[in-house]
Every structure is written in structure tokens, then in C-alpha cells.
């Protein structure tokens, strides 16, 4: 069972962490540790921001119940259920669509813009989250299957935590001789 309040709290904490990372010095912010990830913390934040924006827009679309893409039936795939239940995304299991792969060079302004835009959209969703259980439409994810609003919120939190984990590993690797 998805506990919406918990997901909102965890996402709120994640946005605080992203704001901290946005203040890192350039050496750490743009560092790539290939054994951890091919993306720098700057690219990770840009990606989180862009993906979360899409997910929160999807949840908002489900609230409005207007889009022709909204499904009236369906459920997550096996992989989708596994991710939602465990709260873990396996490394390399899902590839980002080309539009959500960060460019080779992401500057601090671009990363900050993506994070702050997604935070505004998160705040919009959070303001109405108490009604999320009433939303009965679903929207399809290419690998996860048909997800309802609560499941999209959970996936956003899982995805965010995964990429912030990559940033934490980059930071740890940079501090290890």
C-alpha cells in the first residue's frame, strides 16, 4: 500500500538535498566517476528535475481527467509492481527516453532551473494529494505499465532516491583516495 504522506515527506526531503547539492563547488558538482555513473551530479539533478516534472504533470493530468491518453483500466507490469513494492530501481534496468537524457554539458543554472520547476509542480501536486486516492484514471509508462496517481507519486520518489543515491556515491568516491 502506498502511503501518500510518506512519499510527499520523502520527496520534500529530496528537494532539500537537491538544493544543497546545487550549492556544491564546481569540482564536485561537475565530477564524473565512471565506476559509479557516467553522469555528473549536475546531470543527475537536471535529469531528476526533468523526469519529475513529467511525472507531476502526469499526476496533474490524472486529477483533471481530461487527456485522451488516460486509461480506465490496467495495472503495473511485473517490473512495475516490483519497483513500487521494493522502492528500488535496478541499475541499467530502465533507460531514460532520449529527451530526458542529460546533455553532455549541464551548467548549474540549467540544473537549478530543472529542479526548481519540478519542485513547483511537486508543490502543486502535494497541495491536492489528499484527494489522490479518489483519482481513478491511469497513465501508461513504457516499462512500468498503467499507473494510477499514487503509483506515479511513489515512482517519482523511488526514481529521485535512486539518482540522489548516485550523487551520494559520486561524493563518497571523490572523498576516497
LOKE-883296 format. One line per field, with one value per residue (C-alpha): residue in three letters; chain; y, x, z. Coordinates in nm, 3 decimals, decimal comma, padded with zeros to 5 digits, m for minus. Example, Ala and Ser with C-alpha at 12.3 -4.5 7.8 and 13.67 -1.06 7.14 Angstrom:
<rs>
code = c(ALA/SER) .
unit = c(A/A) .
north = c(m00,450/m00,106) .
east = c(01,230/01,367) .
up = c(00,780/00,714) .
</rs>
This chain:
<rs>
code = c(UNK/UNK/UNK/UNK/UNK/UNK/UNK/UNK/UNK/UNK/UNK/UNK/UNK/UNK/UNK/UNK/UNK/UNK/UNK/UNK/UNK/UNK/UNK/UNK/UNK/UNK/UNK/UNK/UNK/UNK/UNK/UNK/UNK/UNK/UNK/UNK/UNK/UNK/UNK/UNK/UNK/UNK/UNK/UNK/UNK/UNK/UNK/UNK/UNK/UNK/UNK/UNK/UNK/UNK/UNK/UNK/UNK/UNK/UNK/UNK/UNK/UNK/UNK/UNK/UNK/UNK/UNK/UNK/UNK/UNK/UNK/UNK/UNK/UNK/UNK/UNK/UNK/UNK/UNK/UNK/UNK/UNK/UNK/UNK/UNK/UNK/UNK/UNK/UNK/UNK/UNK/UNK/UNK/UNK/UNK/UNK/UNK/UNK/UNK/UNK/UNK/UNK/UNK/UNK/UNK/UNK/UNK/UNK/UNK/UNK/UNK/UNK/UNK/UNK/UNK/UNK/UNK/UNK/UNK/UNK/UNK/UNK/UNK/UNK/UNK/UNK/UNK/UNK/UNK/UNK/UNK/UNK/UNK/UNK/UNK/UNK/UNK/UNK/UNK/UNK/UNK/UNK/UNK/UNK/UNK/UNK/UNK/UNK/UNK/UNK/UNK/UNK/UNK/UNK/UNK/UNK/UNK/UNK/UNK/UNK/UNK/UNK/UNK/UNK/UNK/UNK/UNK/UNK/UNK/UNK/UNK/UNK/UNK/UNK/UNK/UNK/UNK) .
unit = c(A/A/A/A/A/A/A/A/A/A/A/A/A/A/A/A/A/A/A/A/A/A/A/A/A/A/A/A/A/A/A/A/A/A/A/A/A/A/A/A/A/A/A/A/A/A/A/A/A/A/A/A/A/A/A/A/A/A/A/A/A/A/A/A/A/A/A/A/A/A/A/A/A/A/A/A/A/A/A/A/A/A/A/A/A/A/A/A/A/A/A/A/A/A/A/A/A/A/A/A/A/A/A/A/A/A/A/A/A/A/A/A/A/A/A/A/A/A/A/A/A/A/A/A/A/A/A/A/A/A/A/A/A/A/A/A/A/A/A/A/A/A/A/A/A/A/A/A/A/A/A/A/A/A/A/A/A/A/A/A/A/A/A/A/A/A/A/A/A/A/A/A/A/A/A/A/A) .
north = c(00,000/00,342/00,593/00,927/01,134/00,936/00,977/01,353/01,381/01,188/01,394/01,714/01,599/01,509/01,860/01,998/01,768/01,882/02,245/02,154/01,983/02,286/02,480/02,238/02,371/02,323/02,040/01,820/01,944/01,853/01,546/01,219/00,892/00,640/00,343/00,497/00,676/00,835/01,139/01,414/01,544/01,836/01,593/01,379/01,684/01,801/01,452/01,428/01,768/01,691/01,345/01,460/01,747/01,497/01,270/01,553/01,682/01,330/01,324/01,666/01,541/01,248/01,494/01,692/01,369/01,537/01,374/01,110/00,909/00,841/00,474/00,344/00,003/m00,161/m00,216/m00,210/m00,469/m00,724/m00,497/m00,202/m00,383/m00,489/m00,131/00,007/m00,258/m00,264/00,105/00,015/00,056/m00,183/m00,012/m00,021/m00,174/00,123/00,363/00,725/00,837/01,046/01,375/01,305/01,207/01,500/01,678/01,629/01,974/02,082/02,402/02,495/02,733/02,464/02,206/02,455/02,558/02,193/02,118/02,431/02,380/02,024/02,143/02,389/02,108/01,885/02,158/02,178/01,801/01,798/02,061/01,822/01,492/01,416/01,356/01,139/00,816/00,939/00,962/00,651/00,711/00,559/00,667/00,420/00,410/00,222/m00,020/00,010/m00,035/00,150/00,356/00,549/00,882/00,729/00,492/00,778/00,964/00,656/00,604/00,968/00,923/00,595/00,745/01,055/00,848/00,631/00,927/01,106/00,776/00,801/01,154/01,027/00,753/01,008/01,224/00,924/00,813/01,165/01,161/00,816/00,819) .
east = c(00,000/00,130/00,127/00,096/00,205/00,528/00,603/00,542/00,766/01,046/01,017/01,022/01,345/01,487/01,424/01,607/01,900/01,896/01,915/02,223/02,386/02,317/02,547/02,840/03,167/03,228/03,479/03,220/02,918/03,062/03,261/03,210/03,314/03,265/03,264/02,959/02,780/02,853/02,655/02,784/02,580/02,479/02,345/02,176/01,989/01,889/01,756/01,565/01,410/01,305/01,166/00,986/00,829/00,684/00,561/00,397/00,238/00,104/m00,044/m00,199/m00,344/m00,497/m00,652/m00,807/m00,920/m00,916/m00,648/m00,731/m00,427/m00,590/m00,672/m00,974/m00,823/m00,485/m00,221/00,154/00,370/00,557/00,862/00,641/00,498/00,845/00,975/00,671/00,683/01,059/01,121/01,424/01,516/01,784/02,081/02,053/01,704/01,527/01,677/01,570/01,394/01,631/01,460/01,529/01,894/02,101/02,315/02,692/02,727/02,470/02,551/02,439/02,172/02,013/02,023/01,876/01,603/01,501/01,499/01,303/01,046/00,983/00,962/00,688/00,499/00,556/00,411/00,106/00,051/00,122/m00,148/m00,413/m00,255/m00,521/m00,761/m00,516/m00,687/m01,007/m00,839/m00,934/m00,759/m00,426/m00,149/00,085/00,459/00,650/00,818/00,607/00,262/m00,058/m00,004/m00,256/m00,174/m00,049/00,173/00,317/00,393/00,564/00,765/00,874/01,007/01,182/01,337/01,452/01,606/01,788/01,956/02,035/02,195/02,417/02,514/02,596/02,816/02,997/03,056/03,184/03,412/03,555/03,647/03,809/04,176) .
up = c(00,000/m00,094/00,190/00,014/00,316/00,342/m00,027/m00,002/00,303/00,134/m00,184/00,020/00,186/m00,154/m00,281/00,023/m00,060/m00,424/m00,310/m00,102/m00,400/m00,618/m00,381/m00,413/m00,551/m00,923/m00,876/m00,702/m00,894/m01,235/m01,127/m01,312/m01,151/m01,430/m01,192/m01,025/m01,309/m01,644/m01,526/m01,301/m01,005/m01,231/m01,491/m01,224/m01,086/m01,435/m01,509/m01,179/m01,241/m01,597/m01,518/m01,205/m01,397/m01,641/m01,363/m01,170/m01,492/m01,546/m01,196/m01,256/m01,584/m01,395/m01,147/m01,432/m01,604/m01,945/m02,159/m02,420/m02,302/m01,966/m01,924/m01,737/m01,671/m01,649/m01,389/m01,346/m01,514/m01,303/m01,315/m01,219/m00,917/m00,810/m00,822/m00,642/m00,369/m00,308/m00,370/m00,578/m00,941/m01,062/m01,224/m01,600/m01,588/m01,742/m01,990/m01,996/m02,314/m02,530/m02,437/m02,068/m02,104/m01,982/m02,237/m02,203/m02,051/m01,790/m01,607/m01,258/m01,391/m01,610/m01,331/m01,084/m01,328/m01,382/m01,008/m00,916/m01,192/m01,080/m00,718/m00,817/m00,988/m00,684/m00,460/m00,687/m00,664/m00,289/m00,231/m00,363/m00,263/m00,002/m00,294/m00,489/m00,379/m00,550/m00,890/m01,086/m01,418/m01,510/m01,738/m01,909/m01,850/m02,119/m01,874/m01,560/m01,715/m01,627/m01,310/m01,106/m00,941/m00,615/m00,809/m01,016/m00,693/m00,547/m00,865/m00,860/m00,507/m00,595/m00,908/m00,720/m00,441/m00,697/m00,866/m00,539/m00,434/m00,741/m00,636/m00,285/m00,433/m00,650/m00,342/m00,146/m00,431/m00,458/m00,090/m00,109/m00,213) .
</rs>
